[in-house]
Amino acid sequence: MRKHLLGLLLTVFVAASVLLGAAIPAEAGNFVQVADTGVLQLKSNEKWEKEYRTKMGDVKIRFRNLANSKESKRYHLIIWWRNPGGGKYERVADGYSPKNNFGYAFKVFRDNKTGRVYFAMDAHGRIVLYGYDTFAKKLEMYVDSVNYWSPLPLPSMLVRPDGDLELRFDSVNRRADPTRYRLFWDLGRNWFGYQDLNVPVYHNVPASYDDSVYDTSVLNATTIYEGVD
């Protein structure tokens, strides 16, 4: 049954964040980055497709620029999952993203501790982190940058020296100190927790960046991605 993952998970994610933010992991993570596409400036009817194999299963991602489609459904994202041992791929997500003048980028991360694979979809002003839950047997959206406060416009995701993930926000010219959040996998809750790494003096800080230099359409979009179970 078709549904909007972003809208359905937003309330759950916000509630979970309150609980998870207070928990700090005792052990460092074991994340590695296995792919970085850079900005995909896809031409009309052009596609990017890649397959990633892990001990937990295989994932295949396809991203296409659809010709003759309306702006809200210009880019088509399909994700397939295959359980360990081969067999047929099962389509676990099929949805659309709005047109973005800067293009989209993907990073793929693997947690060597759990064997799970995650991918971050970067829309130049918004970034979301997805992963396939092998127990629930569905795709989950674990992180959405719009749920994290920052006066700076450009989110990105990277692997920290301690092996956890980091969500950071930078200014366009990178002259301001970034806003940073440590993301870690909580085995007990089967979800991502976070640690606020910023000086706790904010929320009334004026935005000092020029928002005309990046695409705000993805921030205002009702959904960046819709999928199916």
C-alpha positions in Angstrom: 0.0 0.0 0.0 1.4 3.3 -1.1 2.2 5.9 1.5 4.4 8.9 2.3 7.2 7.7 4.5 8.3 11.2 5.5 4.8 12.2 6.7 4.1 9.0 8.5 7.5 8.8 10.3 7.9 12.4 11.2 5.8 12.2 14.4 7.4 9.0 15.5 10.8 10.3 14.8 10.4 13.5 16.8 9.1 11.6 19.8 11.9 9.1 19.6 14.5 11.8 19.3 13.6 13.2 22.7 14.3 9.8 24.3 17.3 8.9 22.2 19.0 12.2 22.5 19.6 11.7 26.2 21.4 8.3 25.7 25.1 8.4 25.1 26.7 5.1 23.8 29.4 3.5 25.9 31.2 2.1 22.8 32.4 3.8 19.7 30.7 3.0 16.4 32.0 1.1 13.5 30.6 2.9 10.5 32.5 3.2 7.2 31.6 5.1 4.0 31.5 2.8 1.0 30.3 5.2 -1.7 29.9 8.8 -2.5 28.3 9.7 -5.8 29.0 13.4 -5.7 26.2 15.6 -7.2 24.3 13.7 -9.8 23.5 16.1 -12.6 21.3 13.7 -14.5 20.2 14.7 -18.0 16.7 13.9 -19.2 16.0 10.1 -19.0 19.4 9.5 -17.6 19.8 7.2 -14.6 22.3 6.3 -11.8 22.1 2.7 -10.5 24.3 0.8 -8.1 24.2 -2.5 -6.2 25.8 -3.0 -2.7 26.3 -6.4 -1.1 26.6 -7.0 2.6 26.4 -10.0 4.9 22.9 -8.9 6.0 21.7 -8.8 2.4 22.0 -6.8 -0.9 20.6 -3.5 -1.8 20.2 -1.9 -5.3 19.4 1.7 -5.8 18.2 3.4 -9.0 17.7 7.2 -9.4 16.3 8.5 -12.7 15.5 12.0 -14.2 12.2 11.4 -15.8 11.4 13.3 -19.0 8.0 14.9 -19.4 7.2 14.7 -15.7 5.9 17.5 -13.5 8.4 19.2 -11.3 7.2 17.5 -8.1 7.9 14.1 -9.6 10.9 14.8 -11.8 13.2 12.3 -10.1 12.3 8.6 -9.6 13.9 6.6 -6.8 13.6 2.8 -6.6 15.2 0.6 -4.0 15.4 -3.2 -4.1 16.4 -5.6 -1.3 17.6 -9.2 -1.5 18.1 -11.5 1.5 21.5 -13.2 2.0 22.0 -16.3 -0.2 20.8 -14.8 -3.4 17.4 -15.2 -4.9 15.2 -12.5 -6.4 15.3 -8.8 -5.5 12.2 -7.4 -3.9 11.2 -3.8 -4.5 11.0 -2.1 -1.1 10.6 1.5 -2.2 9.3 3.3 -5.2 8.8 7.0 -5.1 9.5 10.5 -6.4 11.5 13.6 -5.4 11.0 17.2 -6.6 13.2 18.9 -9.1 16.3 20.3 -7.5 18.4 22.8 -9.5 21.6 21.6 -7.8 20.9 17.9 -8.4 21.0 15.1 -5.8 23.8 13.2 -4.2 24.0 9.8 -2.4 26.4 8.5 0.3 26.3 4.8 1.3 27.5 3.8 4.8 27.9 0.3 6.3 27.9 -0.5 10.0 30.5 -3.1 10.4 29.2 -4.0 13.9 25.7 -4.9 12.8 26.4 -5.5 9.1 23.6 -3.1 8.1 23.8 -0.7 5.2 22.4 2.9 5.1 22.2 5.5 2.4 22.0 9.3 2.7 20.1 11.3 0.1 21.4 14.8 -0.1 19.2 17.4 -1.8 21.4 20.5 -1.1 19.5 21.9 1.8 18.0 18.7 3.1 19.5 15.3 3.8 17.7 12.1 4.8 19.2 8.7 6.0 17.4 5.5 5.0 18.1 1.9 5.8 16.4 -1.5 5.3 15.2 -3.0 8.6 15.8 -6.7 8.1 13.6 -7.6 11.2 10.6 -5.4 10.3 11.3 -6.2 6.6 10.8 -2.6 5.4 12.7 0.5 4.5 13.0 3.0 7.4 13.8 6.7 7.3 16.1 7.1 10.4 17.3 10.7 10.1 15.9 13.8 8.5 18.0 17.0 8.7 14.9 19.2 9.0 14.3 17.7 12.5 17.7 19.1 13.8 18.1 22.8 14.6 20.8 24.9 12.9 21.0 28.5 11.7 23.2 27.3 8.8 21.6 26.0 5.6 23.8 23.2 4.2 23.6 19.7 5.9 25.9 16.9 5.2 26.7 13.5 6.7 30.1 11.9 7.3 31.9 9.2 9.4 33.5 10.6 12.6 37.0 9.5 13.7 35.3 7.5 16.5 33.4 5.5 14.0 29.9 7.0 14.5 28.1 9.2 12.0 27.9 13.0 12.2 25.2 15.3 10.8 26.7 18.7 10.4 25.4 22.0 9.0 27.7 24.5 7.3 27.4 28.0 5.9 27.7 28.6 2.2 31.2 30.0 2.5 32.1 27.7 5.4 33.3 30.7 7.5 31.0 30.0 10.4 31.5 27.2 12.9 29.4 24.2 11.8 26.4 22.9 13.8 27.2 19.3 14.6 25.2 16.2 15.9 26.7 12.8 16.6 24.6 9.9 15.4 25.0 6.4 16.8 23.2 3.1 16.5 21.4 2.1 19.7 21.0 -1.7 19.6 18.6 -1.6 22.6 16.2 0.7 20.8 16.9 -0.5 17.3 17.1 3.1 16.1 19.6 6.0 15.8 20.3 8.1 18.8 22.0 11.5 18.8 24.3 13.7 20.8 24.2 17.4 20.5 27.8 18.6 20.1 27.0 22.3 20.0 27.3 25.1 22.5 23.9 25.3 24.1 23.3 29.0 23.3 21.1 29.2 20.3 17.5 29.4 18.9 17.6 33.2 18.8 20.7 33.4 16.7 20.1 35.4 13.5 20.7 33.6 10.2 23.7 35.3 8.5 23.7 33.4 5.2 22.4 34.4 1.9 19.7 31.8 1.0 19.5 32.9 -2.6 22.5 30.7 -3.4 20.9 27.4 -2.7 17.7 25.7 -3.6 15.0 26.2 -1.0 12.4 24.1 -2.8 13.5 20.9 -1.1 13.0 22.5 2.3 9.5 23.5 1.5 8.5 20.3 -0.2 5.7 18.3 1.5 7.7 15.2 0.9 11.1 14.4 -0.5 10.4 10.8 -1.1 7.4 8.5 -1.0 7.6 4.7 -0.9 5.7 1.5 -0.5 6.0 -1.5 1.9 
